[in-house]
Amino acid sequence: MATTFNSRYLVIGSGIAGLQYALLVAQSGTVNIVTKKESTESNTNYAQGGIAAVVSPLDSFDIHIADTITAGDGLCDPTIVADMVKSSPDLIERLLSYGVEFSREDDQFTLGREGGHSCNRILHSADMTGRELEKKLLEKCHENPNISILENHIALELLNCQDVGVDGGNRIAGCVVLDRHNNSQKVFLAENTILATGGCGKVYAYTSNPDIATGDGMAIAYRAGATLANLEFVQFHPTCLYHPDAKSYLISEAVRGEGALLTNSRNEHFMERYHPLKDLAPRDVVARAIDLEMKLMGDKCVHLDLSHMSPEFIKSRFPNLYKNCLKFGIDMTIDPIPVVPAAHYMCGGIEVDVNGKTSLAGLFAIGEVAYSGVHGANRLASNSLLEAVYFADKAATASMKEERVSLPLESSPLLTSVSQLVKGYAPMVLEHDWDSVRQIMWDYVGIVRSNMRLNIALKRLRNIRKTVEDIYRNSIISPDLVELRNISLIAEMIVLAALSRHESRGLHYTQDHPEKSSECALNTKLGKNEDLRAITLKDN
Ligand code: SIN
């Protein structure tokens, strides 16, 4: 029988969304946070740019709302965007009350700018905003007697229970988790389960994301019966460092916000040819332009040129980037930085309502794991940390109001069957399957897509997913296997979503349908009832 833990709230993931949620609900009950590595290891921790908010007299709610909706290319929910933007000053005040420090000059915030923003509105802590947020929120969680954080615990499956719903119906009543220390399975029971597991950049061979970003939350929610929306909208960040020893190293868009220019191997400032906003055009435009320039020139990268900017300014505005580029032999005050686009942010995710509630009772999803309607077909830069704290607030308020329910007893057949998930065969070498999924996605499901390439990817990914599922059911479960199972499922879902969108919109560009559909904009959805075979190859 697996060890059982009880709390009123179970948070899976320890990025900004999960920590902010935990701090809010801890006033009303106990919270367990499970996180699959160390608690600081989250996508949030790597956020360089900052958090967009209306805090300047030169800005307005209307302009921030309009910028978000323009970037989202017809798929943002305008009501949610407006409410989020109007809440932004209060959400920032709350972060300040936790001791978060944003860069200031003469006591005024120094506001950065990134692609798609009409004015400077990005609060940042030099170029280490995520690290500052993570540190201060974690400190607050550690001080709170109602919050327990369990590191190195990876979620396996949600517990979908038949007898715990308010009206006797189904409810998610927690999660089965693998303890990485000793590979034992544990059951975490909770009245409210909150997925805050971040995104899935690791489905691609090249990504700005850390190793944890394997789509776990989306995969377990889908397997439990939740609906996933708009997975075709994968945001590629235009500028990741191109260097053989640099893994996932992002060169923040804030660098272009301060005036850095993209150049090709002929030293041409090519963005002038692509968009009136040039280097600060929306991310999808810049990433596609770089992709095309590299293909036209036969080059492996383009460059970011900061040589016209003062070295003192560069070092004080980007101290971490400066230090890390030097480690790779690049002095960004003199040398152009070699950069390439890489998978960065999943704009789709688990479909949620205005309170972050999924279609499954007892289950919420907040942050990058969710599709909330804020980002639409393309996320405006630095809106993600804002969306995370906004939905943490909404989900906290809604879950504290949920009617109390009794959790399953330890002797319930559902829980006694958990230990049977462990099967006999020895762990297997999985590296080639990991690499195959990620390389297929990079080669066939990248910035520019076509039905032919997507169909090749679908066939190959489907074979891998089925094989991995067999291995999972028959061998000893390891964290690598858990993650491989999740990336192979989510990779296939991204392809299915991409095949079902017969237009180019936002981040999804396909040569077979290069125009935006004139019909009203729709979300693509994948749910258990639609089943993975619902969209077959012939549909295209
Ligand atoms: C960056 O610093 O360029 C990333 C910011 C973001 O993705 O919002």
Residues whose N, C-alpha, C, O or C-beta is under 5 A from the ligand:
A	BS01	SIN	Q48 G49 I251 S252 E253 A254 A381 S382 N383
